[in-house]
Amino acid sequence: MPLTDSLRDDILASVPSLRAFAISLSGNGDRADDLVQETLLRALANIDSFQVGSNLPAWLFTILRNLFRSDYRKRRREVEDADGSYANTLKTQPAQNAHLEFEEFRTALEKLPQDQREALILVGASGFSYEDAATICGCAVGTIKSRVNRARSKLSALLYVDGAEDFGPDDTVRAVIGGSGG
Amino acid sequence: MKDVKPKGGLNAEIQSRIGHQLRAMYDDVVRQGVPDRFADMIRKLDGAEAQAQLAGDAGKKEGGE
């Protein structure tokens, strides 16, 4: 469809969540904004192929995801220790308490296979339906569901199993015994 | 009575904790709004200009630094 003012407004409204998706995928703010910029240019350049009445955010997310994928394939050869360098950028940031938990979560998210990470983000954070997420990722709805489930299991194993003692029943039990046993 | 969770199953508390952290991380970026460079680009460029800019960027990349 032609690039109307209202279509421009709709694209504009999608930018914050496109950036959040890009950062979740790439783990790097600068690279994420490059991805968003190229996504927007491509969307504007190909706006004629956007179907009236179809889901604009899903269309934009599809463009961004495909760009990230092709970029990622190129970079994987260039930067062998991408994990290591990302871990280092995390370490150099000032770690306030509130941010520490955040960074632990990000680091765990980074460890997920890419398929699972993007599925979890699309459904769990961007708020897309399983159907829209399947369209964006070019796969079956059932595949998205199983990726999301596996992502959740893996995150829970990474974040909570090792630290199970922190949330374990011991303290609670002790408190209850202490409180009622006196 | 033992509270045995099925292996591989997730309890509701952990699921909601993961969901909460995921959205907190995401919304942290969403709240930053639209950076000016993107707003300007969307408001100003028409399709042909966007195509030209894409072609220009590709040319720059291939030409090396």
gemmi code that builds the backbone of each chain (N, CA, C; Angstrom):
import gemmi

chains = {
    "A": [
        ("MET", (0.846, -1.190, 0.000), (0.000, 0.000, 0.000), (0.880, 1.238, 0.000)),
        ("PRO", (0.314, 2.401, -0.421), (1.137, 3.617, -0.439), (1.507, 4.042, 0.982)),
        ("LEU", (2.565, 4.851, 1.053), (3.075, 5.274, 2.350), (2.266, 6.486, 2.846)),
        ("THR", (1.160, 6.187, 3.508), (0.311, 7.267, 4.023), (0.848, 7.757, 5.369)),
        ("ASP", (0.314, 8.898, 5.811), (0.732, 9.414, 7.117), (0.383, 8.437, 8.230)),
        ("SER", (-0.772, 7.805, 8.108), (-1.170, 6.913, 9.194), (-0.292, 5.662, 9.204)),
        ("LEU", (0.149, 5.239, 8.023), (1.058, 4.098, 7.973), (2.413, 4.481, 8.591)),
        ("ARG", (2.861, 5.703, 8.318), (4.102, 6.175, 8.947), (3.969, 6.165, 10.467)),
        ("ASP", (2.811, 6.639, 10.948), (2.596, 6.652, 12.398), (2.630, 5.238, 12.967)),
        ("ASP", (2.042, 4.301, 12.231), (2.020, 2.918, 12.714), (3.434, 2.329, 12.760)),
        ("ILE", (4.234, 2.660, 11.741), (5.621, 2.169, 11.737), (6.379, 2.771, 12.920)),
        ("LEU", (6.189, 4.066, 13.108), (6.820, 4.776, 14.221), (6.465, 4.106, 15.556)),
        ("ALA", (5.200, 3.755, 15.691), (4.737, 3.161, 16.947), (5.365, 1.796, 17.202)),
        ("SER", (5.843, 1.145, 16.153), (6.452, -0.172, 16.309), (7.933, -0.107, 16.679)),
        ("VAL", (8.523, 1.090, 16.534), (9.976, 1.190, 16.732), (10.437, 0.754, 18.130)),
        ("PRO", (9.770, 1.204, 19.211), (10.274, 0.785, 20.524), (10.331, -0.737, 20.694)),
        ("SER", (9.312, -1.446, 20.236), (9.361, -2.900, 20.413), (10.306, -3.563, 19.413)),
        ("LEU", (10.486, -2.951, 18.237), (11.505, -3.477, 17.309), (12.896, -3.385, 17.943)),
        ("ARG", (13.152, -2.262, 18.619), (14.461, -2.109, 19.275), (14.631, -3.128, 20.393)),
        ("ALA", (13.570, -3.312, 21.166), (13.660, -4.273, 22.271), (13.913, -5.682, 21.728)),
        ("PHE", (13.255, -6.016, 20.635), (13.447, -7.334, 20.020), (14.884, -7.451, 19.505)),
        ("ALA", (15.366, -6.399, 18.837), (16.713, -6.431, 18.274), (17.774, -6.581, 19.370)),
        ("ILE", (17.578, -5.874, 20.489), (18.549, -5.971, 21.580), (18.500, -7.361, 22.214)),
        ("SER", (17.283, -7.900, 22.357), (17.181, -9.255, 22.923), (17.865, -10.277, 22.028)),
        ("LEU", (17.764, -10.070, 20.719), (18.387, -11.018, 19.792), (19.903, -10.884, 19.775)),
        ("SER", (20.370, -9.637, 19.691), (21.794, -9.437, 19.443), (22.596, -9.219, 20.718)),
        ("GLY", (21.943, -8.836, 21.810), (22.655, -8.605, 23.060), (23.591, -7.407, 22.996)),
        ("ASN", (23.368, -6.526, 22.034), (24.297, -5.413, 21.827), (23.525, -4.217, 21.283)),
        ("GLY", (23.512, -3.136, 22.029), (22.682, -1.989, 21.696), (23.017, -1.339, 20.361)),
        ("ASP", (24.305, -1.163, 20.075), (24.690, -0.498, 18.828), (24.294, -1.326, 17.621)),
        ("ARG", (24.586, -2.601, 17.717), (24.261, -3.483, 16.608), (22.748, -3.556, 16.448)),
        ("ALA", (22.028, -3.530, 17.566), (20.570, -3.595, 17.521), (20.017, -2.392, 16.771)),
        ("ASP", (20.561, -1.200, 17.040), (20.042, -0.025, 16.353), (20.393, -0.029, 14.865)),
        ("ASP", (21.532, -0.604, 14.518), (21.829, -0.781, 13.089), (20.795, -1.687, 12.431)),
        ("LEU", (20.448, -2.744, 13.142), (19.433, -3.676, 12.627), (18.089, -2.976, 12.439)),
        ("VAL", (17.715, -2.173, 13.432), (16.434, -1.461, 13.353), (16.466, -0.476, 12.181)),
        ("GLN", (17.584, 0.221, 12.044), (17.691, 1.188, 10.948), (17.515, 0.502, 9.596)),
        ("GLU", (18.180, -0.619, 9.421), (18.069, -1.296, 8.131), (16.671, -1.877, 7.931)),
        ("THR", (16.083, -2.341, 9.021), (14.702, -2.837, 8.945), (13.758, -1.742, 8.462)),
        ("LEU", (13.910, -0.550, 9.040), (13.022, 0.558, 8.675), (13.235, 0.988, 7.222)),
        ("LEU", (14.500, 1.043, 6.813), (14.772, 1.400, 5.414), (14.139, 0.391, 4.463)),
        ("ARG", (14.305, -0.870, 4.800), (13.714, -1.902, 3.931), (12.206, -1.839, 3.911)),
        ("ALA", (11.631, -1.578, 5.081), (10.171, -1.493, 5.157), (9.676, -0.335, 4.291)),
        ("LEU", (10.347, 0.830, 4.412), (9.928, 1.989, 3.619), (10.129, 1.718, 2.128)),
        ("ALA", (11.242, 1.091, 1.802), (11.547, 0.829, 0.392), (10.575, -0.182, -0.224)),
        ("ASN", (10.035, -1.077, 0.609), (9.167, -2.136, 0.087), (7.724, -1.999, 0.547)),
        ("ILE", (7.346, -0.789, 0.910), (6.023, -0.597, 1.508), (4.901, -1.005, 0.543)),
        ("ASP", (5.174, -0.936, -0.754), (4.156, -1.326, -1.728), (3.769, -2.793, -1.589)),
        ("SER", (4.692, -3.600, -1.061), (4.382, -5.026, -0.948), (3.667, -5.343, 0.370)),
        ("PHE", (3.480, -4.340, 1.223), (2.733, -4.571, 2.462), (1.238, -4.576, 2.160)),
        ("GLN", (0.566, -5.640, 2.590), (-0.862, -5.796, 2.295), (-1.717, -5.027, 3.286)),
        ("VAL", (-2.642, -4.243, 2.746), (-3.567, -3.514, 3.609), (-4.293, -4.499, 4.515)),
        ("GLY", (-4.388, -4.161, 5.787), (-5.141, -5.000, 6.710), (-4.331, -6.124, 7.332)),
        ("SER", (-3.104, -6.363, 6.821), (-2.319, -7.406, 7.484), (-1.577, -6.799, 8.675)),
        ("ASN", (-0.914, -7.659, 9.407), (-0.333, -7.278, 10.688), (1.007, -6.549, 10.483)),
        ("LEU", (0.990, -5.233, 10.668), (2.205, -4.448, 10.410), (3.365, -4.816, 11.352)),
        ("PRO", (3.109, -4.895, 12.682), (4.235, -5.292, 13.539), (4.832, -6.636, 13.131)),
        ("ALA", (3.987, -7.611, 12.799), (4.507, -8.921, 12.409), (5.362, -8.817, 11.137)),
        ("TRP", (4.928, -7.964, 10.213), (5.680, -7.763, 8.969), (7.054, -7.160, 9.268)),
        ("LEU", (7.072, -6.134, 10.133), (8.337, -5.487, 10.488), (9.266, -6.435, 11.256)),
        ("PHE", (8.689, -7.186, 12.177), (9.496, -8.140, 12.950), (10.096, -9.218, 12.039)),
        ("THR", (9.320, -9.606, 11.016), (9.825, -10.616, 10.080), (11.055, -10.080, 9.339)),
        ("ILE", (10.972, -8.827, 8.907), (12.113, -8.220, 8.202), (13.328, -8.188, 9.125)),
        ("LEU", (13.110, -7.740, 10.367), (14.232, -7.613, 11.300), (14.862, -8.974, 11.600)),
        ("ARG", (13.995, -9.956, 11.818), (14.507, -11.287, 12.137), (15.340, -11.850, 10.977)),
        ("ASN", (14.842, -11.665, 9.757), (15.583, -12.183, 8.599), (16.925, -11.475, 8.433)),
        ("LEU", (16.931, -10.172, 8.686), (18.195, -9.436, 8.624), (19.168, -9.959, 9.665)),
        ("PHE", (18.654, -10.146, 10.886), (19.523, -10.630, 11.957), (20.107, -11.992, 11.606)),
        ("ARG", (19.245, -12.847, 11.048), (19.693, -14.199, 10.681), (20.801, -14.173, 9.636)),
        ("SER", (20.631, -13.360, 8.605), (21.639, -13.382, 7.541), (22.927, -12.727, 8.043)),
        ("ASP", (22.760, -11.694, 8.879), (23.907, -11.028, 9.472), (24.658, -11.985, 10.398)),
        ("TYR", (23.895, -12.725, 11.176), (24.470, -13.649, 12.151), (25.303, -14.720, 11.465)),
        ("ARG", (24.761, -15.231, 10.365), (25.498, -16.276, 9.638), (26.840, -15.742, 9.145)),
        ("LYS", (26.817, -14.486, 8.678), (28.057, -13.882, 8.201), (29.050, -13.713, 9.349)),
        ("ARG", (28.544, -13.217, 10.475), (29.433, -12.887, 11.573), (29.971, -14.103, 12.295)),
        ("ARG", (29.233, -15.193, 12.259), (29.644, -16.345, 13.052), (31.049, -16.800, 12.659)),
        ("ARG", (31.366, -16.658, 11.389), (32.712, -17.032, 10.958), (33.740, -16.011, 11.420)),
        ("GLU", (33.329, -14.732, 11.335), (34.287, -13.675, 11.665), (34.639, -13.660, 13.147)),
        ("VAL", (33.614, -13.745, 13.975), (33.831, -13.616, 15.423), (33.582, -14.957, 16.096)),
        ("GLU", (34.643, -15.706, 16.266), (34.486, -17.044, 16.828), (34.079, -16.995, 18.298)),
        ("ASP", (34.682, -16.086, 19.050), (34.347, -16.070, 20.480), (33.361, -14.962, 20.823)),
        ("ALA", (32.265, -14.943, 20.091), (31.241, -13.927, 20.347), (30.781, -13.977, 21.798)),
        ("ASP", (30.665, -15.189, 22.333), (30.210, -15.347, 23.726), (31.169, -14.657, 24.682)),
        ("GLY", (32.450, -14.913, 24.485), (33.457, -14.349, 25.364), (33.449, -12.838, 25.337)),
        ("SER", (33.348, -12.253, 24.142), (33.424, -10.801, 24.070), (32.174, -10.175, 24.663)),
        ("TYR", (31.039, -10.829, 24.521), (29.827, -10.286, 25.123), (29.917, -10.352, 26.639)),
        ("ALA", (30.435, -11.473, 27.139), (30.594, -11.623, 28.584), (31.480, -10.500, 29.125)),
        ("ASN", (32.510, -10.128, 28.369), (33.404, -9.077, 28.828), (32.727, -7.717, 28.865)),
        ("THR", (31.890, -7.423, 27.883), (31.224, -6.133, 27.909), (30.297, -6.055, 29.113)),
        ("LEU", (29.745, -7.191, 29.504), (28.886, -7.199, 30.686), (29.693, -6.864, 31.937)),
        ("LYS", (30.878, -7.453, 32.017), (31.685, -7.283, 33.224), (32.124, -5.836, 33.422)),
        ("THR", (32.319, -5.107, 32.321), (32.829, -3.759, 32.459), (31.734, -2.765, 32.839)),
        ("GLN", (30.482, -3.184, 32.788), (29.424, -2.259, 33.151), (29.271, -2.204, 34.668)),
        ("PRO", (28.974, -1.020, 35.204), (28.764, -0.929, 36.647), (27.580, -1.794, 37.038)),
        ("ALA", (27.808, -2.669, 37.999), (26.760, -3.619, 38.366), (26.070, -3.184, 39.646)),
        ("GLN", (25.000, -2.461, 39.483), (24.191, -2.147, 40.651), (23.369, -3.386, 40.978)),
        ("ASN", (22.861, -3.417, 42.199), (22.142, -4.615, 42.613), (20.989, -4.981, 41.707)),
        ("ALA", (20.189, -3.968, 41.363), (19.023, -4.247, 40.531), (19.453, -4.766, 39.165)),
        ("HIS", (20.614, -4.281, 38.720), (21.064, -4.682, 37.396), (21.704, -6.050, 37.383)),
        ("LEU", (22.166, -6.477, 38.530), (22.865, -7.748, 38.595), (21.949, -8.880, 38.167)),
        ("GLU", (20.744, -8.866, 38.704), (19.788, -9.904, 38.385), (19.429, -9.849, 36.900)),
        ("PHE", (19.286, -8.613, 36.415), (19.011, -8.366, 35.011), (20.073, -9.006, 34.129)),
        ("GLU", (21.315, -8.775, 34.513), (22.415, -9.258, 33.687), (22.525, -10.766, 33.743)),
        ("GLU", (22.250, -11.320, 34.914), (22.218, -12.779, 35.010), (21.180, -13.336, 34.048)),
        ("PHE", (20.052, -12.664, 34.015), (18.973, -13.129, 33.146), (19.376, -13.015, 31.676)),
        ("ARG", (19.955, -11.878, 31.327), (20.431, -11.685, 29.949), (21.456, -12.738, 29.548)),
        ("THR", (22.378, -12.987, 30.461), (23.427, -13.961, 30.168), (22.810, -15.339, 29.939)),
        ("ALA", (21.833, -15.690, 30.755), (21.162, -16.975, 30.589), (20.431, -17.019, 29.250)),
        ("LEU", (19.794, -15.898, 28.915), (19.059, -15.818, 27.653), (20.005, -16.014, 26.462)),
        ("GLU", (21.196, -15.445, 26.587), (22.214, -15.579, 25.532), (22.608, -17.029, 25.292)),
        ("LYS", (22.475, -17.835, 26.336), (22.922, -19.222, 26.216), (21.911, -20.108, 25.498)),
        ("LEU", (20.700, -19.606, 25.325), (19.690, -20.413, 24.636), (20.027, -20.492, 23.150)),
        ("PRO", (19.668, -21.617, 22.527), (19.775, -21.668, 21.065), (18.910, -20.556, 20.460)),
        ("GLN", (19.375, -20.019, 19.342), (18.716, -18.861, 18.765), (17.228, -19.088, 18.473)),
        ("ASP", (16.901, -20.270, 17.967), (15.496, -20.582, 17.661), (14.610, -20.438, 18.894)),
        ("GLN", (15.131, -20.945, 20.002), (14.342, -20.933, 21.231), (14.253, -19.527, 21.807)),
        ("ARG", (15.364, -18.806, 21.724), (15.382, -17.451, 22.284), (14.376, -16.558, 21.571)),
        ("GLU", (14.411, -16.578, 20.248), (13.506, -15.677, 19.529), (12.043, -16.058, 19.749)),
        ("ALA", (11.763, -17.358, 19.823), (10.379, -17.788, 20.059), (9.893, -17.308, 21.420)),
        ("LEU", (10.736, -17.467, 22.422), (10.364, -17.046, 23.771), (10.122, -15.538, 23.838)),
        ("ILE", (10.983, -14.769, 23.197), (10.842, -13.310, 23.238), (9.576, -12.856, 22.515)),
        ("LEU", (9.339, -13.432, 21.343), (8.164, -13.026, 20.563), (6.873, -13.288, 21.326)),
        ("VAL", (6.804, -14.458, 21.959), (5.573, -14.840, 22.653), (5.532, -14.251, 24.068)),
        ("GLY", (6.665, -14.332, 24.765), (6.679, -13.974, 26.178), (6.879, -12.494, 26.451)),
        ("ALA", (7.471, -11.752, 25.513), (7.726, -10.338, 25.770), (7.059, -9.423, 24.751)),
        ("SER", (7.166, -9.751, 23.461), (6.550, -8.891, 22.444), (5.040, -9.026, 22.449)),
        ("GLY", (4.540, -10.144, 22.978), (3.103, -10.327, 23.073), (2.440, -10.809, 21.796)),
        ("PHE", (3.223, -11.421, 20.893), (2.608, -12.007, 19.698), (1.925, -13.325, 20.052)),
        ("SER", (0.890, -13.641, 19.280), (0.252, -14.948, 19.431), (1.209, -16.010, 18.885)),
        ("TYR", (0.959, -17.258, 19.251), (1.772, -18.346, 18.697), (1.695, -18.338, 17.165)),
        ("GLU", (0.516, -18.012, 16.646), (0.323, -17.998, 15.192), (1.190, -16.921, 14.534)),
        ("ASP", (1.169, -15.709, 15.114), (1.992, -14.632, 14.542), (3.481, -14.959, 14.672)),
        ("ALA", (3.855, -15.506, 15.811), (5.266, -15.859, 16.001), (5.696, -16.897, 14.963)),
        ("ALA", (4.788, -17.828, 14.653), (5.101, -18.848, 13.652), (5.288, -18.206, 12.275)),
        ("THR", (4.440, -17.222, 11.969), (4.585, -16.512, 10.697), (5.929, -15.789, 10.636)),
        ("ILE", (6.260, -15.092, 11.725), (7.508, -14.329, 11.752), (8.713, -15.248, 11.573)),
        ("CYS", (8.670, -16.414, 12.213), (9.821, -17.326, 12.159), (9.742, -18.300, 10.987)),
        ("GLY", (8.665, -18.257, 10.231), (8.531, -19.144, 9.084), (8.493, -20.612, 9.466)),
        ("CYS", (7.753, -20.938, 10.527), (7.650, -22.349, 10.927), (6.234, -22.650, 11.413)),
        ("ALA", (6.000, -23.898, 11.800), (4.669, -24.307, 12.236), (4.386, -23.806, 13.655)),
        ("VAL", (3.094, -23.658, 13.962), (2.694, -23.190, 15.289), (3.191, -24.151, 16.374)),
        ("GLY", (3.074, -25.451, 16.103), (3.531, -26.443, 17.075), (5.022, -26.326, 17.363)),
        ("THR", (5.776, -25.957, 16.334), (7.219, -25.787, 16.514), (7.502, -24.628, 17.462)),
        ("ILE", (6.755, -23.537, 17.292), (6.924, -22.381, 18.187), (6.604, -22.784, 19.618)),
        ("LYS", (5.502, -23.506, 19.787), (5.118, -23.913, 21.151), (6.208, -24.731, 21.805)),
        ("SER", (6.765, -25.674, 21.046), (7.772, -26.522, 21.678), (9.067, -25.747, 21.924)),
        ("ARG", (9.398, -24.797, 21.044), (10.597, -23.970, 21.292), (10.424, -23.125, 22.545)),
        ("VAL", (9.226, -22.561, 22.716), (8.974, -21.733, 23.900), (9.087, -22.588, 25.164)),
        ("ASN", (8.516, -23.781, 25.114), (8.596, -24.655, 26.291), (10.025, -25.042, 26.622)),
        ("ARG", (10.777, -25.369, 25.579), (12.174, -25.750, 25.834), (12.975, -24.566, 26.346)),
        ("ALA", (12.678, -23.385, 25.812), (13.387, -22.185, 26.277), (13.120, -21.943, 27.759)),
        ("ARG", (11.863, -22.094, 28.163), (11.514, -21.874, 29.573), (12.209, -22.890, 30.474)),
        ("SER", (12.209, -24.154, 30.038), (12.854, -25.181, 30.859), (14.332, -24.884, 31.024)),
        ("LYS", (14.956, -24.507, 29.906), (16.400, -24.283, 29.947), (16.740, -23.068, 30.810)),
        ("LEU", (15.949, -22.010, 30.660), (16.188, -20.819, 31.486), (16.026, -21.147, 32.957)),
        ("SER", (15.011, -21.917, 33.261), (14.786, -22.227, 34.665), (15.935, -23.067, 35.208)),
        ("ALA", (16.464, -23.956, 34.372), (17.603, -24.762, 34.811), (18.826, -23.869, 35.027)),
        ("LEU", (19.044, -22.918, 34.102), (20.220, -22.056, 34.202), (20.133, -21.099, 35.387)),
        ("LEU", (18.930, -20.596, 35.632), (18.803, -19.529, 36.624), (18.453, -20.022, 38.018)),
        ("TYR", (17.671, -21.069, 38.085), (17.081, -21.392, 39.382), (17.508, -22.716, 39.984)),
        ("VAL", (17.998, -23.627, 39.172), (18.346, -24.913, 39.761), (19.609, -24.807, 40.608)),
        ("ASP", (20.631, -24.142, 40.029), (21.872, -23.976, 40.788), (21.663, -23.172, 42.066)),
        ("GLY", (20.764, -22.204, 41.969), (20.537, -21.344, 43.127), (19.343, -21.797, 43.946)),
        ("ALA", (18.965, -23.062, 43.799), (17.743, -23.548, 44.444), (17.765, -23.301, 45.943)),
        ("GLU", (18.955, -23.371, 46.542), (19.028, -23.186, 47.998), (18.533, -21.797, 48.408)),
        ("ASP", (18.769, -20.830, 47.512), (18.340, -19.477, 47.839), (16.831, -19.389, 48.072)),
        ("PHE", (16.116, -20.208, 47.332), (14.655, -20.128, 47.426), (14.085, -21.367, 48.098)),
        ("GLY", (14.966, -22.211, 48.595), (14.517, -23.498, 49.128), (13.659, -23.343, 50.359)),
        ("PRO", (13.083, -24.439, 50.804), (12.143, -24.393, 51.910), (12.811, -24.161, 53.267)),
        ("ASP", (14.154, -24.326, 53.319), (14.804, -24.313, 54.624), (14.462, -23.090, 55.470)),
        ("ASP", (14.662, -21.905, 54.857), (14.432, -20.691, 55.629), (12.980, -20.561, 56.055)),
        ("THR", (12.117, -20.883, 55.107), (10.688, -20.776, 55.410), (10.327, -21.728, 56.532)),
        ("VAL", (10.823, -22.968, 56.390), (10.519, -23.972, 57.406), (11.038, -23.497, 58.755)),
        ("ARG", (12.264, -22.990, 58.736), (12.861, -22.526, 59.987), (12.019, -21.402, 60.596)),
        ("ALA", (11.588, -20.504, 59.711), (10.812, -19.371, 60.216), (9.499, -19.849, 60.822)),
        ("VAL", (8.877, -20.802, 60.157), (7.604, -21.313, 60.650), (7.803, -22.019, 61.983)),
        ("ILE", (8.841, -22.855, 62.012), (9.110, -23.579, 63.253), (9.441, -22.592, 64.373)),
        ("GLY", (10.301, -21.619, 63.983), (10.704, -20.627, 64.971), (9.517, -19.818, 65.476)),
        ("GLY", (8.617, -19.515, 64.550), (7.492, -18.652, 64.891), (6.448, -19.357, 65.753)),
        ("SER", (6.205, -20.640, 65.430), (5.090, -21.300, 66.118), (5.582, -22.204, 67.240)),
        ("GLY", (6.909, -22.495, 67.204), (7.402, -23.488, 68.146), (7.783, -22.903, 69.489)),
        ("GLY", (7.853, -21.584, 69.597), (8.336, -20.962, 70.810), (7.331, -21.052, 71.903)),
    ],
    "B": [
        ("MET", (4.006, -36.573, 52.912), (3.691, -36.167, 51.548), (4.875, -35.431, 50.929)),
        ("LYS", (5.292, -35.893, 49.786), (6.402, -35.217, 49.134), (5.911, -34.433, 47.925)),
        ("ASP", (6.437, -33.255, 47.803), (6.073, -32.408, 46.683), (7.054, -32.663, 45.537)),
        ("VAL", (6.805, -33.719, 44.791), (7.722, -34.093, 43.725), (7.228, -33.530, 42.404)),
        ("LYS", (8.091, -32.720, 41.784), (7.699, -32.158, 40.487), (8.148, -33.091, 39.385)),
        ("PRO", (7.342, -33.209, 38.343), (7.751, -34.054, 37.233), (9.032, -33.500, 36.622)),
        ("LYS", (9.921, -34.376, 36.266), (11.184, -33.916, 35.700), (10.922, -33.197, 34.381)),
        ("GLY", (11.534, -32.025, 34.217), (11.310, -31.258, 33.000), (10.103, -30.353, 33.110)),
        ("GLY", (9.227, -30.594, 34.086), (8.086, -29.712, 34.278), (8.531, -28.491, 35.069)),
        ("LEU", (7.800, -27.399, 34.929), (8.192, -26.184, 35.623), (7.100, -25.790, 36.586)),
        ("ASN", (7.517, -25.386, 37.764), (6.447, -24.947, 38.638), (6.006, -23.536, 38.269)),
        ("ALA", (4.805, -23.228, 38.683), (4.170, -21.983, 38.246), (4.960, -20.760, 38.698)),
        ("GLU", (5.563, -20.852, 39.872), (6.283, -19.703, 40.406), (7.481, -19.360, 39.512)),
        ("ILE", (8.225, -20.381, 39.124), (9.395, -20.135, 38.280), (8.964, -19.617, 36.912)),
        ("GLN", (7.897, -20.203, 36.370), (7.395, -19.728, 35.070), (7.037, -18.253, 35.133)),
        ("SER", (6.371, -17.855, 36.203), (5.935, -16.460, 36.249), (7.139, -15.562, 36.504)),
        ("ARG", (8.137, -16.071, 37.233), (9.338, -15.290, 37.459), (10.083, -15.043, 36.136)),
        ("ILE", (10.176, -16.075, 35.322), (10.838, -15.929, 34.023), (10.071, -14.939, 33.147)),
        ("GLY", (8.750, -15.082, 33.129), (7.923, -14.182, 32.329), (8.096, -12.737, 32.768)),
        ("HIS", (8.163, -12.552, 34.075), (8.301, -11.208, 34.635), (9.642, -10.592, 34.238)),
        ("GLN", (10.711, -11.363, 34.363), (12.041, -10.836, 34.037), (12.182, -10.548, 32.550)),
        ("LEU", (11.590, -11.426, 31.762), (11.644, -11.244, 30.312), (10.974, -9.923, 29.921)),
        ("ARG", (9.806, -9.690, 30.486), (9.077, -8.460, 30.148), (9.764, -7.228, 30.736)),
        ("ALA", (10.349, -7.377, 31.926), (11.044, -6.240, 32.540), (12.211, -5.802, 31.657)),
        ("MET", (12.969, -6.793, 31.161), (14.119, -6.514, 30.310), (13.669, -5.831, 29.008)),
        ("TYR", (12.611, -6.360, 28.446), (12.077, -5.877, 27.176), (11.488, -4.474, 27.332)),
        ("ASP", (10.681, -4.310, 28.371), (9.996, -3.027, 28.559), (10.964, -1.912, 28.911)),
        ("ASP", (12.089, -2.287, 29.488), (13.121, -1.321, 29.783), (13.547, -0.602, 28.497)),
        ("VAL", (13.630, -1.343, 27.411), (14.001, -0.755, 26.117), (12.803, -0.048, 25.493)),
        ("VAL", (11.631, -0.677, 25.583), (10.425, -0.082, 24.983), (10.178, 1.324, 25.556)),
        ("ARG", (10.422, 1.453, 26.858), (10.179, 2.743, 27.516), (11.089, 3.856, 27.006)),
        ("GLN", (12.183, 3.494, 26.360), (13.075, 4.532, 25.819), (12.449, 5.254, 24.627)),
        ("GLY", (11.346, 4.734, 24.121), (10.638, 5.418, 23.043), (11.356, 5.317, 21.701)),
        ("VAL", (11.127, 6.326, 20.857), (11.683, 6.305, 19.501), (12.846, 7.290, 19.409)),
        ("PRO", (14.070, 6.808, 19.196), (15.193, 7.730, 19.018), (14.940, 8.658, 17.828)),
        ("ASP", (15.434, 9.900, 17.935), (15.179, 10.913, 16.903), (15.563, 10.446, 15.505)),
        ("ARG", (16.712, 9.747, 15.419), (17.183, 9.382, 14.072), (16.149, 8.520, 13.355)),
        ("PHE", (15.446, 7.675, 14.115), (14.444, 6.808, 13.486), (13.175, 7.587, 13.160)),
        ("ALA", (12.798, 8.463, 14.077), (11.596, 9.274, 13.832), (11.780, 10.123, 12.576)),
        ("ASP", (12.969, 10.754, 12.473), (13.248, 11.595, 11.287), (13.186, 10.767, 10.013)),
        ("MET", (13.815, 9.600, 10.087), (13.877, 8.751, 8.901), (12.473, 8.358, 8.432)),
        ("ILE", (11.636, 7.949, 9.380), (10.293, 7.482, 9.012), (9.438, 8.631, 8.490)),
        ("ARG", (9.590, 9.812, 9.094), (8.760, 10.944, 8.677), (9.187, 11.494, 7.316)),
        ("LYS", (10.510, 11.428, 7.038), (11.004, 12.139, 5.850), (11.110, 11.296, 4.583)),
        ("LEU", (11.550, 10.059, 4.742), (11.888, 9.292, 3.539), (10.650, 8.743, 2.855)),
        ("ASP", (10.635, 8.809, 1.513), (9.631, 8.034, 0.788), (10.311, 6.759, 0.294)),
        ("GLY", (9.542, 5.917, -0.370), (10.060, 4.612, -0.770), (11.319, 4.688, -1.624)),
        ("ALA", (11.307, 5.618, -2.589), (12.446, 5.711, -3.513), (13.709, 6.143, -2.772)),
        ("GLU", (13.529, 7.101, -1.831), (14.686, 7.573, -1.069), (15.252, 6.465, -0.182)),
        ("ALA", (14.349, 5.674, 0.388), (14.800, 4.560, 1.222), (15.589, 3.551, 0.392)),
        ("GLN", (15.078, 3.294, -0.815), (15.796, 2.364, -1.707), (17.177, 2.901, -2.051)),
        ("ALA", (17.234, 4.203, -2.331), (18.514, 4.811, -2.682), (19.494, 4.707, -1.514)),
        ("GLN", (18.972, 4.934, -0.297), (19.846, 4.879, 0.873), (20.358, 3.456, 1.123)),
        ("LEU", (19.474, 2.486, 0.926), (19.888, 1.086, 1.071), (20.986, 0.746, 0.068)),
        ("ALA", (20.782, 1.197, -1.168), (21.777, 0.925, -2.214), (23.091, 1.598, -1.864)),
        ("GLY", (23.005, 2.829, -1.329), (24.203, 3.561, -0.933), (24.952, 2.852, 0.173)),
        ("ASP", (24.206, 2.359, 1.204), (24.834, 1.638, 2.312), (25.535, 0.389, 1.816)),
        ("ALA", (24.862, -0.333, 0.909), (25.447, -1.573, 0.394), (26.738, -1.260, -0.357)),
        ("GLY", (26.720, -0.175, -1.144), (27.905, 0.224, -1.887), (29.068, 0.536, -0.962)),
        ("LYS", (28.754, 1.244, 0.143), (29.789, 1.612, 1.102), (30.430, 0.374, 1.707)),
        ("LYS", (29.566, -0.597, 2.082), (30.075, -1.809, 2.721), (30.997, -2.571, 1.779)),
        ("GLU", (30.558, -2.670, 0.517), (31.359, -3.451, -0.414), (32.667, -2.756, -0.768)),
        ("GLY", (32.626, -1.425, -0.744), (33.825, -0.657, -1.055), (34.881, -0.726, 0.037)),
        ("GLY", (34.494, -1.195, 1.201), (35.429, -1.294, 2.318), (35.627, 0.062, 2.967)),
        ("GLU", (36.388, 0.061, 4.093), (36.549, 1.323, 4.805), (37.764, 2.107, 4.330)),
    ],
}
model = gemmi.Model(1)
for chain_id, residues in chains.items():
    chain = gemmi.Chain(chain_id)
    for i, (resn, *xyz) in enumerate(residues, 1):
        res = gemmi.Residue()
        res.name, res.seqid = resn, gemmi.SeqId(i, " ")
        for name, pos in zip(("N", "CA", "C"), xyz):
            atom = gemmi.Atom()
            atom.name, atom.element = name, gemmi.Element(name[0])
            atom.pos, atom.b_iso = gemmi.Position(*pos), 0.0
            res.add_atom(atom)
        chain.add_residue(res)
    model.add_chain(chain)
structure = gemmi.Structure()
structure.add_model(model)
structure.setup_entities()
